Amino acid sequence: MNKTRLFGRSWRVLLLAAVLVCLSAYAAVHSLAGTWHVDPVPVPPPVAPFSPDELPPKGPAPEPSSEPMRWSPGMSRPVPLSTPRAHYTEVARRAGVQGVVIIEAVIDEKGRVEDMRVLKGLPLGLDQQAVEAVRTWRFKPATRDHKPVKVYYTLLVNFNRKH
């Protein structure tokens, strides 16, 4: 048996198989291409030109949103300026209660604590003492684009017996 003749036939068979695979792939792609459906994008109607008389009157900028924002990148955080310490209640001191009161507060555009809620409290009146203390705290307000903004801010008030 001649080895070159056998190799020659194998080469032709492989070439034929490769051509058939390519043709079937081509046919599959083009048969699917006809079934694809793309919805046209609606084009908005043309806008009629307007005269300068129809422009809104110039005046002061609209008031910023009164809704507080959550802190996000690009904003500065409020900076505490004055944070008087919360007072221990006598009952809590005698009972040896220690811990942290966590408060979510709204710091307004002027750095004042506008509203708050206790997220984690302590017993025996310490959460109320924390709220009263935080109400007096003052901050440099948070800013966004160099303008003061109203934000939600989480505050911690520590109670330990050392103080």
C-alpha positions in Angstrom: 0.0 0.0 0.0 1.3 3.4 -0.9 1.5 5.8 2.1 1.4 9.0 0.0 -1.8 7.9 -1.8 -3.5 7.2 1.6 -2.4 10.5 2.9 -3.6 12.2 -0.2 -7.1 10.8 0.2 -7.2 11.8 3.9 -6.3 15.3 3.1 -9.1 15.6 0.5 -11.6 14.1 3.0 -10.6 16.6 5.7 -10.8 19.5 3.3 -14.3 18.4 2.1 -15.4 18.1 5.8 -14.1 21.5 6.6 -15.9 23.1 3.7 -19.1 21.4 4.6 -18.9 22.6 8.2 -18.3 26.2 7.0 -21.2 26.0 4.6 -23.6 24.7 7.2 -22.5 27.4 9.7 -22.9 30.0 7.0 -26.4 28.7 6.1 -27.4 28.6 9.8 -26.3 32.2 10.4 -28.1 33.5 7.3 -31.3 31.5 7.9 -31.4 33.1 11.4 -30.7 36.5 10.1 -34.0 36.6 8.3 -35.9 35.8 11.5 -34.4 38.6 13.6 -36.8 41.4 14.3 -35.8 44.9 15.5 -38.4 47.4 16.6 -37.9 50.8 15.0 -37.0 53.6 17.4 -39.8 56.2 17.4 -38.7 59.6 16.3 -40.2 62.5 18.3 -42.1 65.1 16.4 -40.1 68.2 15.5 -40.2 71.0 18.1 -41.8 74.2 16.9 -39.6 77.3 17.3 -40.5 79.7 20.1 -40.1 83.4 20.5 -38.1 85.0 23.3 -41.5 86.2 24.8 -42.2 82.5 25.7 -39.1 82.1 27.8 -39.6 81.8 31.6 -39.0 85.1 33.4 -35.6 85.6 34.9 -35.4 85.7 38.6 -34.0 84.0 41.7 -33.0 80.3 41.2 -35.6 77.9 42.5 -35.3 76.8 46.1 -33.1 73.7 46.7 -35.0 70.6 47.5 -36.1 70.5 51.2 -35.6 66.7 51.2 -32.4 65.5 52.9 -30.0 63.6 50.8 -28.0 60.4 51.6 -24.2 61.0 51.5 -22.7 60.0 48.2 -19.3 60.4 46.5 -18.7 63.9 45.5 -20.2 65.3 48.7 -18.4 66.4 51.8 -19.6 65.1 55.1 -20.8 67.4 58.0 -18.0 68.3 60.3 -18.8 68.6 64.0 -18.0 72.0 65.4 -19.7 71.9 68.8 -20.7 68.6 70.5 -21.6 69.0 74.1 -21.5 65.8 76.1 -24.7 64.0 77.0 -25.4 63.7 80.7 -25.7 60.3 82.5 -29.0 59.8 84.3 -28.4 59.0 88.0 -30.4 55.7 87.7 -28.2 54.6 84.7 -25.0 55.6 86.6 -26.0 53.5 89.7 -27.0 50.6 87.5 -23.6 50.8 85.6 -25.2 51.1 82.2 -22.6 51.7 79.4 -22.8 51.7 75.7 -23.5 53.7 72.5 -26.7 55.4 71.4 -26.9 55.5 67.6 -28.9 58.3 66.1 -29.7 59.1 62.5 -30.0 62.9 62.3 -30.8 65.4 59.5 -28.2 68.1 59.4 -29.5 71.2 57.5 -27.8 73.6 55.2 -26.8 75.8 58.2 -25.2 72.9 60.2 -28.1 72.5 62.7 -29.6 69.2 63.7 -33.1 69.4 62.3 -34.6 66.0 62.9 -33.5 62.7 64.4 -34.4 59.2 65.3 -32.8 56.7 67.6 -31.5 53.6 65.7 -30.1 51.9 68.8 -30.9 53.1 72.3 -29.8 52.4 75.9 -32.1 51.9 78.8 -32.8 54.1 81.9 -33.2 57.4 80.0 -29.8 57.4 78.3 -31.3 57.5 74.7 -33.3 60.5 75.7 -30.2 62.2 77.1 -28.4 61.5 73.9 -31.2 63.0 71.8 -31.2 66.2 74.0 -27.4 66.5 73.7 -27.4 66.0 69.9 -30.1 68.6 69.5 -27.6 71.2 70.7 -24.7 70.0 68.4 -23.5 72.3 65.5 -21.8 71.2 62.3 -20.1 72.7 59.3 -22.8 71.5 56.8 -22.2 68.9 54.1 -21.6 70.3 50.7 -22.3 69.2 47.1 -20.7 71.2 44.3 -19.5 73.6 47.0 -23.0 74.4 48.1 -24.4 73.4 51.5 -27.0 70.6 51.4 -29.3 68.9 53.9 -28.2 65.4 54.6 -28.9 62.3 56.7 -26.0 61.6 59.1 -25.4 58.8 61.6 -24.1 60.0 65.0 -22.8 58.0 67.9 -23.2 59.1 71.5 -20.9 57.2 73.9 -21.8 56.5 77.5 -19.1 55.1 79.7 -18.6 55.3 83.4 -15.1 56.9 83.1 -16.6 60.3 82.3 
